[in-house]
């Protein structure tokens, strides 16, 4: 599972096949195995708190950051 809390701005989340608008203060729980994504479409600053259950995902972050840097426009 993943938990998201919008701490600043407004985000949009893809949950399954649906996009969900999430302004500051929104809390989302994404069940394990559910296709999901998120983005800031507002053009303003936005921030999230993200929790993974169970933990361990953080060990993948260096590879994810490197991959994103390699594919940055």
C-alpha positions as CSV (number, residue, x, y, z in Angstrom):
1,X,0.0,0.0,0.0
2,X,1.0,3.6,-0.4
3,X,-0.3,6.6,1.5
4,X,-0.2,10.1,0.2
5,X,-0.8,13.4,2.1
6,X,-0.8,16.6,0.1
7,X,1.1,19.1,2.3
8,X,1.2,22.0,-0.1
9,X,-0.4,23.0,-3.4
10,X,-2.6,20.7,-5.4
11,X,-1.8,17.4,-7.0
12,X,-3.5,15.0,-9.4
13,X,-3.4,11.3,-8.8
14,X,-4.0,8.5,-11.2
15,X,-5.7,5.7,-9.3
16,X,-6.5,2.7,-11.5
17,X,-8.1,4.4,-14.6
18,X,-9.3,7.6,-12.9
19,X,-7.6,10.9,-12.2
20,X,-8.4,12.4,-8.8
21,X,-7.8,16.1,-7.9
22,X,-6.1,16.4,-4.5
23,X,-5.8,19.9,-2.9
24,X,-3.7,20.6,0.2
25,X,-4.9,18.4,3.1
26,X,-6.0,15.5,0.9
27,X,-5.2,12.0,2.1
28,X,-5.1,9.0,-0.4
29,X,-4.6,5.3,0.3
30,X,-3.6,3.4,-2.8
31,X,-4.1,-0.4,-2.3
32,X,-1.1,-2.7,-3.2
33,X,-1.2,-3.7,-6.9
34,X,-3.3,-0.7,-8.0
35,X,-1.8,1.2,-11.0
36,X,-1.1,4.7,-9.9
37,X,0.8,7.9,-10.7
38,X,0.8,11.5,-9.6
39,X,1.7,14.9,-11.0
40,X,1.5,18.6,-10.3
41,X,-0.5,20.1,-13.1
42,X,-1.1,23.4,-11.3
43,X,2.0,25.2,-12.3
44,X,2.5,26.2,-8.7
45,X,4.6,24.6,-5.9
46,X,3.3,21.3,-4.4
47,X,4.5,18.8,-1.9
48,X,3.6,15.3,-0.7
49,X,4.2,13.1,2.2
50,X,4.5,9.5,0.9
51,X,4.5,6.3,3.0
52,X,5.1,2.8,1.8
53,X,3.6,-0.2,3.6
54,X,5.5,-2.4,4.1
55,X,8.8,-0.4,4.0
56,X,11.8,-1.2,2.0
57,X,11.0,0.7,-1.2
58,X,13.4,3.5,-0.2
59,X,16.3,1.3,-1.2
60,X,15.2,1.7,-4.9
61,X,15.2,5.5,-4.8
62,X,18.9,6.0,-5.9
63,X,18.2,4.0,-9.1
64,X,14.9,5.8,-9.7
65,X,16.5,9.2,-9.3
66,X,19.3,8.2,-11.7
67,X,16.8,6.9,-14.3
68,X,14.8,10.1,-14.1
69,X,17.9,12.2,-14.6
70,X,18.9,10.1,-17.6
71,X,15.5,10.7,-19.2
72,X,15.0,14.4,-18.3
73,X,13.9,16.5,-21.2
